[in-house]
Structures are given as structure tokens and as C-alpha cells.
Amino acid sequence: MTLHCVFPILSRLIVVVRPYSSELRTERARENRALVLATATAMFCEDGWVATTMSGVATRAGLTRPTVYRQFDNKLDLLDACIVAALRRDEGVPVRDGADYQTMGEGSRPRRIRAAASWLRDAHLRSAVIQHVLDEAAVTDDDAATLRDEREQTRWNEVRFALSLILGRPADDETVDSMWMLSSRTLWLRLVRERGWSPDRWEEWFVVHTTATLDRLDGA
């Protein structure tokens, strides 16, 4: 005698198999990553490289250490991700494709320089402090020093590209070097954080010195 004979209702049941979906887990991981990045960025900027720990980030974020380590291999990996997040205002749009970035190649040269100053000011407001943490780490950590050097080379390349938009032609290395120094987070932090300049004042200063640098390039 089968169960269907004893319990006829079983023959009318429809067995629903709920397929396992990773969507919820993926979304949870995305949320955890964003939380860890926000928490770590705040801690790095407030407490510095040495005082910030993976355990501390996990505790402040309300997560377990394994959850944090599933996202990031170590503290330097976490710091690098914080820097990338700060630099990329919109993760869906590459930096060079942003509307405000593209304005560096539109209109007269004064307008292009002004666009560059405005874009860089916003970038420094978002990322100068967290990038400075990497400068601190590079003093005592060889891997951090290597990463810092790689990022500075990338920044040099980005300055060269931005200058090609402003000038409408490639810039020579000496001009790129000059603008690489002028646009650095080190000068921004010296003037804004240490000397108390407002971002507006820094922007005007940058426009004046960029204009002078590029005018000399033209022999004006």
C-alpha cells in the first residue's frame, strides 16, 4: 500500500522546488563592501595608517573579521580600495568620460584651465586625505611604497592626458612634470589643511599658476 492510497491528498500536492539563488548573497556582499569602505575611509582619515586595523574596521562596521577579510586580503588592499572609491565619484562612468572632465577640452584655453581647476578641486576634496594615508604608509611599509610609486606614475599619465585636452596637442615631459607637481595632493593639503586656505582660494591659485606655466610653453 502506497502513501498515496493512505493519504490521497498527497497525490494532489505540487512539489515546488525553490532554486537556490545567489542574488541575495551577492547583494549582501555588495552592501557589506560599501559599509567596510565607508567605515575604513573614515578611520584611515581620522586615525591614520598605523592606528587603523582590520579588526577595528570590522568592529566599527558591525561585521565579523572573516566578513571583512572575504572582501579584502589585508590592510593595504583595503586602503587601496578606499582610494579607488574616493577617486571614482560614479563607478559606472570612467573618469575620462565624465562630463566635467570632458569640459577640459572645450572652448578657449582659459575656460579649459578653469574646468581643470574645478575638476581637480573636487577630486582633492574627495580623495586627498585618504591618498595621504598611503603616503604615510609608504614611509614604513615597502609594499605601500611600491603602490604609492605606481599610483604616482598613473597620476603623471593622467596629468599628461588632461594637458592634451587643454592644449589640444601632446605636452612635453617638462610641462607634464610641472603640472604633476602643481596639481599634487601634497600642495593641496599644505595650503588648504595646514595654511587654512579655502578650496576657492586654492582653485584661483591653481588657475593663475597653470595659466603662467602654459603661457611660457607658448613663449607668450
NORWO-V590329 format. One record per residue. N is the residue number from 0. SS is DSSP state (hx for helix, st for strand, lp for the rest). PHI is phi in whole degrees, -180 to 180 (999 if undefined). D_FIRST is the distance of its C-alpha to the first C-alpha in Angstrom with 2 decimals. Layout:
# NORWO-V590329
n->(N:N)
ss->(SS:SS)
phi->(PHI:PHI)
d_first->(D_FIRST:D_FIRST)
This chain:
# NORWO-V590329
n->(0:1:2:3:4:5:6:7:8:9:10:11:12:13:14:15:16:17:18:19:20:21:22:23:24:25:26:27:28:29:30:31:32:33:34:35:36:37:38:39:40:41:42:43:44:45:46:47:48:49:50:51:52:53:54:55:56:57:58:59:60:61:62:63:64:65:66:67:68:69:70:71:72:73:74:75:76:77:78:79:80:81:82:83:84:85:86:87:88:89:90:91:92:93:94:95:96:97:98:99:100:101:102:103:104:105:106:107:108:109:110:111:112:113:114:115:116:117:118:119:120:121:122:123:124:125:126:127:128:129:130:131:132:133:134:135:136:137:138:139:140:141:142:143:144:145:146:147:148:149:150:151:152:153:154:155:156:157:158:159:160:161:162:163:164:165:166:167:168:169:170:171:172:173:174:175:176:177:178:179:180:181:182:183:184:185:186:187:188:189:190:191:192:193:194:195:196:197:198:199:200:201:202:203:204:205:206:207:208:209:210:211:212:213:214:215:216:217:218:219)
ss->(lp:lp:hx:hx:hx:hx:lp:hx:hx:hx:hx:hx:lp:lp:lp:lp:lp:lp:lp:lp:lp:lp:hx:hx:hx:hx:hx:hx:hx:hx:hx:hx:hx:hx:hx:hx:hx:hx:hx:hx:hx:hx:hx:hx:hx:hx:hx:hx:hx:hx:hx:lp:lp:hx:hx:hx:hx:hx:hx:hx:hx:lp:lp:lp:hx:hx:hx:hx:hx:hx:hx:lp:lp:lp:hx:hx:hx:hx:hx:hx:hx:hx:hx:hx:hx:hx:hx:lp:lp:lp:lp:lp:lp:lp:hx:hx:hx:lp:hx:hx:hx:hx:hx:hx:hx:lp:lp:lp:hx:hx:hx:hx:hx:hx:hx:hx:hx:hx:hx:hx:hx:hx:hx:hx:hx:hx:hx:hx:hx:hx:hx:hx:hx:hx:hx:hx:hx:hx:hx:hx:lp:hx:hx:hx:hx:hx:hx:hx:hx:hx:hx:hx:hx:hx:hx:hx:hx:hx:hx:hx:hx:hx:hx:hx:hx:hx:hx:lp:lp:lp:lp:lp:hx:hx:hx:hx:hx:hx:hx:hx:hx:hx:lp:lp:hx:hx:hx:hx:hx:hx:hx:hx:hx:hx:lp:lp:lp:lp:hx:hx:hx:hx:hx:hx:hx:hx:hx:hx:hx:hx:hx:hx:hx:hx:hx:hx:hx:hx:lp:lp)
phi->(999:-91:-62:-65:-75:-74:-122:-55:-62:-62:-71:-100:-76:-105:-81:-103:-99:-85:-64:-69:-120:-92:-60:-64:-66:-64:-64:-63:-64:-64:-65:-64:-63:-62:-65:-64:-63:-64:-67:-65:-59:-61:-69:-60:-70:-83:-109:89:-68:-66:-74:-83:-126:-63:-64:-64:-63:-61:-63:-66:-81:76:-121:-84:-59:-58:-64:-68:-71:-69:-91:-138:-69:-159:-66:-66:-60:-66:-60:-61:-65:-64:-65:-60:-63:-70:-73:-94:-62:-125:-62:-84:-125:-58:-53:-69:-93:-66:-60:-69:-72:-64:-67:-65:-109:-121:81:-72:-63:-56:-67:-67:-64:-63:-64:-64:-63:-67:-63:-69:-58:-63:-65:-66:-60:-79:-129:-61:-69:-68:-69:-65:-62:-66:-60:-65:-63:-65:-67:-119:-119:-63:-65:-66:-64:-64:-64:-60:-64:-63:-69:-69:-65:-62:-64:-60:-64:-68:-63:-60:-66:-62:-64:-65:-70:-65:-86:78:-163:-65:-98:-74:-61:-65:-67:-62:-58:-62:-74:-62:-73:-63:-92:-70:-66:-62:-67:-56:-67:-61:-80:-83:-84:-89:-94:79:-67:-81:-57:-62:-64:-61:-61:-65:-62:-65:-61:-61:-77:-68:-60:-65:-63:-77:-66:-64:-62:-85:77:-79)
d_first->(0.00:3.75:6.78:8.26:6.53:7.50:10.65:11.93:15.09:13.83:13.89:17.50:18.63:21.16:21.40:25.12:26.51:29.99:32.16:34.51:38.03:41.20:43.28:43.17:44.03:46.81:48.25:48.15:49.93:52.52:53.15:53.48:55.90:58.04:58.09:59.09:61.83:63.25:63.22:64.71:67.37:68.51:68.61:70.42:72.98:73.51:73.33:74.11:72.67:73.00:71.69:68.59:65.61:62.04:60.89:63.21:61.91:58.31:59.24:61.28:58.60:55.93:53.91:53.01:55.13:52.28:51.88:55.57:55.56:52.67:55.06:58.34:59.15:62.22:64.88:66.99:64.03:63.41:67.10:67.22:64.26:66.07:69.17:67.32:65.68:69.11:70.72:68.07:68.42:65.88:63.29:62.53:66.14:68.16:71.37:73.66:71.88:72.40:74.73:77.04:77.30:78.12:81.04:82.90:83.57:84.71:88.15:91.33:91.50:92.15:89.05:87.01:88.33:87.52:83.95:83.63:84.99:82.57:79.56:80.60:81.30:77.74:76.37:78.42:77.34:73.70:74.00:77.35:76.42:73.06:74.73:77.48:74.89:74.45:78.24:78.05:75.25:77.18:79.97:77.93:74.86:75.42:72.19:73.12:76.58:75.14:72.90:75.87:78.01:75.34:75.01:78.78:78.98:76.38:78.44:81.55:79.79:78.69:82.27:83.51:81.07:82.01:85.68:85.14:83.91:86.85:89.45:87.95:88.49:87.62:89.42:91.23:89.89:92.63:91.78:88.08:89.03:91.11:88.39:85.76:87.87:88.77:85.15:83.81:81.81:84.39:87.17:84.92:84.03:87.65:88.94:86.21:84.83:87.92:90.78:89.08:89.38:87.29:85.01:87.38:90.34:88.54:87.66:91.30:92.43:90.00:91.22:94.86:94.37:92.06:94.61:97.40:95.46:94.68:98.18:99.64:97.37:99.04:102.49:103.00)
